[in-house]
Every structure is written in C-alpha cells, then in structure tokens.
Amino acid sequence: MRMIRMIALVASGAALSMSAACGGGNGARAAQTQRSGVVSLANGSAAIGFETYQRLGYRMEWKSQPVMRQRSEIRFFDVFGGEVVVHDTGNIISVMEKTTGSVRWSDKLGDSIVRYVGNVKLDDGRLLTSSETEARIIDVRTGELQARQQLAALANTKPNVVGNIAVYGCSTGEVLGHNLVSGYKQWGHKLDESINAGIASNGTRVAAVSRTGRVAVLAARRGRLVSATKMYSGTEVDPAMSNDGLYLAGLDQSVWAFDLLTGEDLWRVRTGSRLVDKPVFHGRTVYVSLPDRGFSALRSRDGKVKWSAAGVAGEAVAVRDGRLLVWDGSVMTTLDLDDGAVIERVELAGVSHVVADGFADGDLYLAWSRGPVVKLSPR
C-alpha cells in the first residue's frame, strides 16, 4: 500500500494544464513507475485538437493521468463535488482534484479478481466503494479506510444512496437496503430474478427492475412497497425517474412510462427492436434513442414524440448553450433542443467515458480506457 501511495505523489505532478508540456523528468518518472508494475502517466493519447472541443462549446482546462496498474483499463469513472474518481480493472482507485487534475491519493482496493459494482460520494466527504460482498467507507480527502461492512446479499449494481441507506440491486433478485450507520441490512424486497439495471431514485423513492421485467417502487428509507408493475421483458440500461414517473427502455422493444404511486402504465412507445441506450429525463422530456426513428425527445406526460434525429443514436450526456450532447461511444453529436436538428458531429478518437458535472451547462470530463482524463469547461 505504501508503494501505491508514493506513486500517487508522482502522478499528481503529471497533471497537465493547457500551457504545460511533458519534459524529460516526466519520462523518467514514467519509466520508474512502469518498472514497479503501475503506470502513472499516459497510456492512451488525447490527441484531439482544441478546435474539436470548441465545436462542442468547450475549452480544455487540464489533462492528467490517474494511477493505474499496467495493462488495466478504467472500469468506473465518476465526477463528484470536488473530485474525479477513477477505478481501474486492477482495482486501483485514484481520487483526482477537480480543479487541477492532480492525483490527491490512490490505493489498491484488493485483487483484480474481486468484482466491484461502483463508487458513490456520501454527503459528509466520504467515498462509498462497493464490491459484490462488501461496502467500504473511505475518507475522500485522505484515502483513510473508515469502515468495512458486509452486505447481506450479493450486490449486482452500483448503490443508490438515500440518507444513510445504500440501495443495491442483487443477483439473487433482492433489492437490498443497507444501513451505512449500523453496517447491517435495513430492509429487503424480493423480485423474481436478478437485477441487472441500476437502481433509480428521486430522493425519496427508489425503483428496481428484474431481468424478467418486474418493477418495484419502494420507499427508500424503510423499504415499503409503493407500487409494482411489469414490462414484457427486462432492461439492460438504467431507468430514469422524475417526481411522479418512471421511464424504462426495454428489451421488449418499447419505452415505458409508469406512475410511481400506482404502477399504472402512463404510456408506451413501441419500436422495431430492443432498446439498448438508457433514457434521460430532463425538463419534462424523456430523451432516448429509438432504433427506427433515431434519437428522440418524448413528452414525459404522454409519450408524444416532439422530434427525432434520424441517424443519431446514443445517450444524452449534457445540455450546453441550447444544444443537447448525445454520445454513442465514439461520436458526440450536438442537437438543437427545440427541433432536434443536427448541429455538429465530432469524433472523439479513443474516448471510452464521458461524464458531465451537472446536466445543464456544467463541465465535461473525458477519459480514455487507459488514461488520460481531460476536463472541459464551457467557453
């Protein structure tokens, strides 16, 4: 552990501002860290010109490399209040300063064979990092381990935290409410099959979908069943949730909207094939990729299609200056929010992760599978 922390100090010096250049000292440090089995400088290339970011409405603030094990790739990439958190396939976690990109600390969580499900920032400055069997609570400022808690069921999804309750979807079909204060199970609700899609939340209620399409809406703190319903099949992508509605893109070739309190079908939009891109709710609109129409904006109250952008697919990641950014894994497309007209198509070569810090007019963070990480700010 001491070795990883020492290397993290080297990596923190590798944060590159727009005006900085990589000198010979950085090359020597890279060679040193590669001999130790950890790569702290860039494995990937961010060879994208400034004009590319400008076309999207952003400028580059910094470029930096998280600490990563050799030949590993980024597994989880999250942006929180003051930190960027990178978790690689070797289970090394790096916490980077959001303002400068420098690595604040890094640590090895365990063997690479241990399956982790995700990381969440808790309100009081702690990081919750969860494997299938365990929840670890870490001081996000120092990396100090504060607690290790066993989970009562095998977690299959990243937790959604409401108050002191971390809600997991489990491979056993259980929705698990884990109490982060006591360290024990607070409540559980059993569905029929494993839960593969993420847990949705609107701050008071959570929703889970099983592999067969059974849906449960639960009170987050106590686990009381609020409503239940069923799709014709499950979903592979996370649901979207508003104060009163739940929106799902199904393997049954439909987009569904359900009433949170009653479970009643609000509307259904049928398509010609399975849906594999997650829906996003924003401004009384559900943004989702429809295989036979293209990327579409649906009115949340009745499912009416407001507009569709033919030939565009992917997931909505941000709104910037009246434009909607849609990412398909290789190309970022900007669409006019009013009519869906295509404004720009920008290829982001090699980028594996895109995360917005706030959906509307926030910063944008890009990551390559083996680094580096780039921060973009609105121009």
Secondary structure as the mmCIF struct_conf table of DSSP 4:
data_model
#
loop_
_struct_conf.conf_type_id
_struct_conf.id
_struct_conf.beg_label_comp_id
_struct_conf.beg_label_asym_id
_struct_conf.beg_label_seq_id
_struct_conf.end_label_comp_id
_struct_conf.end_label_asym_id
_struct_conf.end_label_seq_id
HELX_RH_AL_P HELX_RH_AL_P1 ARG A 2 SER A 12
TURN_TY1_P TURN_TY1_P1 GLY A 13 ALA A 14
STRN STRN1 LEU A 16 SER A 17
TURN_TY1_P TURN_TY1_P2 MET A 18 SER A 19
HELX_RH_AL_P HELX_RH_AL_P2 GLY A 24 ARG A 35
TURN_TY1_P TURN_TY1_P3 SER A 36 GLY A 37
STRN STRN2 VAL A 38 VAL A 39
BEND BEND1 LEU A 41 LEU A 41
BEND BEND2 ASN A 43 GLY A 44
HELX_RH_AL_P HELX_RH_AL_P3 PHE A 50 LEU A 56
TURN_TY1_P TURN_TY1_P4 GLY A 57 GLY A 57
STRN STRN3 TYR A 58 SER A 64
STRN STRN4 MET A 68 ARG A 69
TURN_TY1_P TURN_TY1_P5 GLN A 70 ARG A 71
STRN STRN5 ILE A 74 VAL A 79
BEND BEND3 GLY A 81 GLY A 82
STRN STRN6 GLU A 83 ASP A 88
TURN_TY1_P TURN_TY1_P6 THR A 89 GLY A 90
STRN STRN7 ILE A 92 GLU A 97
TURN_TY1_P TURN_TY1_P7 LYS A 98 THR A 100
STRN STRN8 VAL A 103 LYS A 108
BEND BEND4 GLY A 110 GLY A 110
TURN_TY1_P TURN_TY1_P8 SER A 112 ILE A 113
BEND BEND5 VAL A 114 VAL A 114
STRN STRN9 TYR A 116 LYS A 121
TURN_TY1_P TURN_TY1_P9 ASP A 123 ASP A 124
BEND BEND6 GLY A 125 GLY A 125
STRN STRN10 ARG A 126 SER A 131
BEND BEND7 GLU A 132 THR A 133
STRN STRN11 GLU A 134 ASP A 139
TURN_TY1_P TURN_TY1_P10 VAL A 140 THR A 142
STRN STRN12 LEU A 145 GLN A 150
BEND BEND8 ALA A 152 ALA A 153
STRN STRN13 ALA A 155 ALA A 155
BEND BEND9 THR A 157 THR A 157
STRN STRN14 ASN A 160 VAL A 162
TURN_TY1_P TURN_TY1_P11 GLY A 163 ASN A 164
STRN STRN15 ILE A 165 GLY A 169
STRN STRN16 CYS A 170 CYS A 170
TURN_TY1_P TURN_TY1_P12 SER A 171 THR A 172
BEND BEND10 GLY A 173 GLY A 173
STRN STRN17 GLU A 174 ASN A 179
TURN_TY1_P TURN_TY1_P13 LEU A 180 SER A 182
BEND BEND11 GLY A 183 TYR A 184
STRN STRN18 LYS A 185 LYS A 190
BEND BEND12 ASP A 192 GLU A 193
BEND BEND13 ALA A 197 ALA A 197
HELX_LH_PP_P HELX_LH_PP_P1 GLY A 198 ILE A 199
STRN STRN19 ALA A 200 SER A 201
BEND BEND14 GLY A 203 THR A 204
STRN STRN20 ARG A 205 VAL A 209
TURN_TY1_P TURN_TY1_P14 ARG A 211 THR A 212
STRN STRN21 ARG A 214 ALA A 219
TURN_TY1_P TURN_TY1_P15 ALA A 220 ARG A 222
STRN STRN22 LEU A 225 LYS A 230
BEND BEND15 TYR A 232 SER A 233
BEND BEND16 GLU A 236 VAL A 237
STRN STRN23 ALA A 240 MET A 241
BEND BEND17 ASN A 243 ASP A 244
STRN STRN24 GLY A 245 ALA A 249
TURN_TY1_P TURN_TY1_P16 LEU A 251 ASP A 252
BEND BEND18 GLN A 253 GLN A 253
STRN STRN25 SER A 254 ASP A 259
TURN_TY1_P TURN_TY1_P17 LEU A 260 THR A 262
STRN STRN26 ASP A 265 ARG A 270
BEND BEND19 GLY A 272 SER A 273
BEND BEND20 ASP A 277 ASP A 277
STRN STRN27 VAL A 280 HIS A 282
TURN_TY1_P TURN_TY1_P18 GLY A 283 ARG A 284
STRN STRN28 THR A 285 LEU A 290
TURN_TY1_P TURN_TY1_P19 PRO A 291 ARG A 293
STRN STRN29 GLY A 294 ARG A 299
TURN_TY1_P TURN_TY1_P20 SER A 300 ASP A 302
STRN STRN30 VAL A 305 ALA A 309
TURN_TY1_P TURN_TY1_P21 ALA A 310 GLY A 311
BEND BEND21 GLY A 314 GLY A 314
STRN STRN31 GLU A 315 ARG A 320
TURN_TY1_P TURN_TY1_P22 ASP A 321 GLY A 322
STRN STRN32 ARG A 323 TRP A 327
BEND BEND22 GLY A 329 SER A 330
STRN STRN33 VAL A 331 ASP A 336
TURN_TY1_P TURN_TY1_P23 LEU A 337 ASP A 339
STRN STRN34 VAL A 342 GLU A 347
TURN_TY1_P TURN_TY1_P24 ALA A 349 GLY A 350
STRN STRN35 VAL A 351 ASP A 357
BEND BEND23 GLY A 358 GLY A 358
TURN_TY1_P TURN_TY1_P25 PHE A 359 PHE A 359
STRN STRN36 ALA A 360 ALA A 360
TURN_TY1_P TURN_TY1_P26 ASP A 361 ASP A 361
STRN STRN37 ASP A 363 TRP A 368
TURN_TY1_P TURN_TY1_P27 SER A 369 ARG A 370
STRN STRN38 VAL A 373 PRO A 378
#
